[in-house]
Amino acid sequence: MQKRLSLILCLLAIMFTTAAGSDFDWSRALDAQASQNPVQFRLSLAERFKLSDQELDLVLKAVSHPADAYVLLRLGELSRQPASRLVEQYQQDHAKGWGVLARHLGIKPGSAEFHALKRGHDLRGYKQELRPSKIKSTKEIKRSQDTKHFRPEARRHAERTSHTASHKSNHAAQHDHHSSQPAADDSPATPDH
């Protein structure tokens, strides 16, 4: 009985962790983009939240990821709290999750504003998600190298021609297969009167 209870608790913990981790999926993309150009990210935060250099430094030094700075500043905007209070609360609660931090700042985790924050950010010039590049097979790479110098119309024609040629060769093989079988009656068909 105790093993069963432990198993159920473990499964619930895994499900909760998976669900909680998917709330702020956009933050990984924002982190990646911010890391590519930290100066531009800093300027974007300062412009979006109307922060002084001192306030921005305080927040950026306190957080572990660039996207955390955005989330923290957005929570501060919703709760009308100064940067110093945000950093203090972040240091106490960030390990407990954004919902706990929001609640301690006076924001209901079930509120429409908090759900909107979980769905995405509003920084101009930054994508909500980064799409992983499709890993191409060797055949796809060769095909793209063979046709990349063609004009688009010529590429479509080349693709259609190769498709038609392969279709014709398949049809010819089927025809050869049928013609190699002996006919049951070699006499020409004549109408019966």
TATA-V187233 format. One record per residue. N is the residue number from 1. RES is the residue in one small letter. SS is DSSP state (2 for helix, 1 for strand, 0 for the rest). Layout:
((N RES SS) (N RES SS))
//
This chain:
((1 m 0) (2 q 2) (3 k 2) (4 r 2) (5 l 2) (6 s 2) (7 l 2) (8 i 2) (9 l 2) (10 c 2) (11 l 2) (12 l 2) (13 a 2) (14 i 2) (15 m 2) (16 f 2) (17 t 2) (18 t 2) (19 a 2) (20 a 2) (21 g 2) (22 s 0) (23 d 0) (24 f 0) (25 d 0) (26 w 2) (27 s 2) (28 r 2) (29 a 2) (30 l 2) (31 d 2) (32 a 2) (33 q 2) (34 a 2) (35 s 2) (36 q 2) (37 n 0) (38 p 2) (39 v 2) (40 q 2) (41 f 2) (42 r 2) (43 l 2) (44 s 2) (45 l 2) (46 a 2) (47 e 2) (48 r 2) (49 f 2) (50 k 0) (51 l 0) (52 s 0) (53 d 2) (54 q 2) (55 e 2) (56 l 2) (57 d 2) (58 l 2) (59 v 2) (60 l 2) (61 k 2) (62 a 2) (63 v 0) (64 s 0) (65 h 0) (66 p 2) (67 a 2) (68 d 2) (69 a 2) (70 y 2) (71 v 2) (72 l 2) (73 l 2) (74 r 2) (75 l 2) (76 g 2) (77 e 2) (78 l 2) (79 s 2) (80 r 0) (81 q 0) (82 p 0) (83 a 2) (84 s 2) (85 r 2) (86 l 2) (87 v 2) (88 e 2) (89 q 2) (90 y 2) (91 q 2) (92 q 2) (93 d 2) (94 h 2) (95 a 2) (96 k 2) (97 g 0) (98 w 2) (99 g 2) (100 v 2) (101 l 2) (102 a 2) (103 r 2) (104 h 2) (105 l 0) (106 g 0) (107 i 0) (108 k 0) (109 p 0) (110 g 0) (111 s 0) (112 a 2) (113 e 2) (114 f 2) (115 h 2) (116 a 2) (117 l 2) (118 k 2) (119 r 2) (120 g 0) (121 h 0) (122 d 0) (123 l 0) (124 r 0) (125 g 0) (126 y 0) (127 k 0) (128 q 0) (129 e 0) (130 l 0) (131 r 0) (132 p 0) (133 s 0) (134 k 0) (135 i 0) (136 k 0) (137 s 0) (138 t 2) (139 k 2) (140 e 2) (141 i 2) (142 k 2) (143 r 2) (144 s 2) (145 q 2) (146 d 2) (147 t 2) (148 k 0) (149 h 0) (150 f 0) (151 r 0) (152 p 2) (153 e 2) (154 a 2) (155 r 2) (156 r 2) (157 h 2) (158 a 2) (159 e 2) (160 r 2) (161 t 2) (162 s 2) (163 h 2) (164 t 2) (165 a 2) (166 s 2) (167 h 2) (168 k 2) (169 s 2) (170 n 2) (171 h 2) (172 a 2) (173 a 2) (174 q 2) (175 h 2) (176 d 2) (177 h 2) (178 h 2) (179 s 2) (180 s 0) (181 q 0) (182 p 0) (183 a 0) (184 a 0) (185 d 0) (186 d 0) (187 s 0) (188 p 0) (189 a 0) (190 t 0) (191 p 0) (192 d 0) (193 h 0))
//
